[in-house]
Amino acid sequence: MIVSSEDPARGVASAVVRLWRRPAVTIGLFAYLVAALCAGALVIALHMPAFGAQFDQAGDDFALYLADGRVAIVQPDAVVTIASSAGSAHAVAAEMVPDYMPDGGPGAVRDWYRWRDDVARLAGAPGATISVADAGRLIHTPLSPRARDLGDLPIDFWLLLIQAIVIGLLGLGVRLARPRDLRSWLFGASSDGVFLAGLSGAVFDARELVADGTLLQAMQGLNFIGSNLCAVGLCALFLHVPRDIAPRRVTIALLVASVVLGVLEGVAVVPRLGFYLALLLPSLAFPAIFVAQWRRTRHDPAGRSLLRWNGAWTFFGSAQMGLAMAAPILFGIAPIASDGTIIVPLLLIYGGIAFGVAGFRVFELDRWTYRLVLGALAILMLVLGDAALVSVLQVEAPVALALSVLAMGYLYFPLRAWLWRWVSGAREVTSDALFRQAAVVAFSASAAARRAGWRELLDRVFEPLEMVPGPADITAPAITGMGEMLVLPAIADDTALSLRFARGGRRLFGPAELSIARELITLMTEAEAARAEYGRGVAEERLRIARDLHDDVSAHLLTGLHRENVALVRGDVRQALVEIRTIVSSLFGPSLPLATVIADLRFETAERLAAAGVSLDWVVGDDAALGAVMLDYTHHKALASSVREVVSNVIKHAGASALMVTMAVEDGALTLAIEDDGAGARARGAGAGHGLGNIAARLGEIGGSCAVSADTGGFRVVLRMPIGPG
């Protein structure tokens, strides 16, 4: 019997750990936790009664909304009295808004929340009333406590709840994507702070008039902790993104200090002014951290791209929150926005940073950074221009806004072009310029010159830090990693290439460079195809010249060899020179009547054969009918060259005494049958060269044909070519 020594408890713990490490399980458990906490917040908010009266901010004053639809605007110091059969309590209007937070020392804050308990008890008692004394007028109305439903919850409650859920899940997702990365956990800690602040803030702001003081103090403490963790967590994150510029123990100490500070703020050891100052301090620290990271990443284009991205989103969102909420309170004025509306800048900040921390398509971040900065500058210029026109030039508001929009319309596109050149460091390269440069490379004289030209072109367009051989199986341009490498397929007699870092190592490769690379490869492919086609044309022209030299020039020279009369020999030589000039200059003669072509050929053939001692039997036929048919240069040149080559073969190889030519014009074609009485196939087999092949090729180019038949008694060649009527 074998007894297992494994501890059952340890086995269960190990199984739980393995289960917890599964992303699906983690997400599911966290989703249930989020749902439970949000459901708890919703239950607490609905448990707070509705009294039929509520204060809210209205500029520098306050508005009292009553159940019967009345709205009264009162001063901040208007005295509010809540009374019932159990007694009465007094406050000022500024203390009755839902998001009011008490100030003072620990004792004063405890007393204030204890007083809120008394107010809540009085407002919920039978016969409760509310009275507001403001500037000599008295507003008095009964309170009617009732259970709340979902429609009674303010919009800030829902916005803060959505903010908590979305950013909380975003932080979890980044941690699961990079579970062993300190940066993802720092981002997650900051996201947890947003979740905690959003959830507690939703409950804190959900009260209509009053609520239980103990609950409100607990929610305010959690809100302090979450807000500090959110702001300090981002600072701690940027101490490690993209480079580590602080020890980990300092980062952990900052997070712990933010939680401790939140607890002290919750019990009022640190006053309310200190809470807002603590929110602004991270925003003031961001520039210093950004400068330090910028210096550490001077040789790291990927790091700088990530730094620009995170910095743009953080500064943009933090400025929105600081200007809208914290800064006004420090200067003693009302916040511009409510707690719920910070969902917009927070979603921008955390959504943008999540992409960067997760390393998602870093090579595209610069383009979006540029768009963000451009949008922010456009809005800032529009607002400042409108404010300047209204306050300085005393222009009416609608006219000032129209002028600001008009000015931005003229400035936007130049600003956009300049900013993009500055962000990307790219030079503008037109398609025409690329095509010209690609054509120069493709039509270089040698493979080595094409390779050198191709690499010089890539260096001029992309300015890569390094250019090395790439993977052989690449078929299209692609970006690898986070944008460090641009891989190009083999072209221009070169191997595949990998280009590392653009603009001398200052930039990553992005969509703009990838688009240029694709266009460049397409242009090079088309230019190389044109070069290949040009090469084929040159080869075909060389072949044509060789055929003409063989069929025409050699025919005249061969005829001259068989003449005894020197004058006639000179004539043959002159004719050969004419043919050479025509070939070299590639001059095309005019169209000629078929009768003229046949007459010239018959005369020339008769002379050549007579010099060789061969008789000719060639009946021309109806000159009028033949004269109606016009042959262009290609056709009459092909016919003349073919007949000359056949006659040359007869003179050189046949040993014939007579040559017979039969003509037929029918069905749009001319047929010439040339037959000799020479040695026939034996001679052709012993000494045949390229002549008959040239004839077949020449006639085939114009849709004609050449057929040969031979026996021991002679040799027969049938030439057929299409002709058209005049």
Buried (B, 14 or more C-beta within 10 A) or exposed (E): EEEEEEEEEEEEEEEEEEEEEEEEEBBEEBBEEBEEBBEEBBEBBBEBBBBBBBBBBBEEBBBBBBBEEEEBEBBBEBBBBBBBEBEBBEBBBBBBBBBBBBEEEEEEBBBBBEBBBBBBBBBBBEEBBBBBBBEEEEBEBEBEBEEBEEEBBBEBBBBBBBBBBBBBBBBBBBBBBBEEBBBBBBBBBBBBBBBBBBBBBBBBBBBBBBBBBEBBBBBBBBBBBBBBBBBBBBBBBBBBBBBBBBEEEEBBEBBEEBBEBBBBBBBBEBBBEBBBBBBBEBBEBBEEBBEBBBEBBEEBBBBBBBBBBBBBBBBBBBBBBBBBBBBBBEEEEBBEBBBBBBBBBBBBBBBBBBBBBBBEBBBBBBBBBBBBBBEBBBEEBBEEBBEEBBEEEEBEEEEBBBBBEEBBEEBBEEBBEEBBEEBBBBEEBEEEEBBEBBBBBBBBEEEEBBBBBBBEBBEEBBBBBEBEEBEEEBEEBBBBEBBBBBBBBBBBBBBBBBBBBBBEBBBBBBBBBBEBBBBBBBBBBBBBEEBEEEEEEEEEEEEBBEBBBBBBBBBBBBBBEBBEEEEBBEBBBEBBEEBBEBBEEEEEEEEBBBBBBBBEBBEBBBBBBBBBEBEBEBEEBEBEEBBBBBBBBBBBBBBBBBBBBBBBBBBBBBBBEBBBBBBEBEEEBBBBBBBBBBBBBBBBEEEBEEBBEBBBBBBEEBEBBBEBEBEEEBBBBBBBBEBEEE
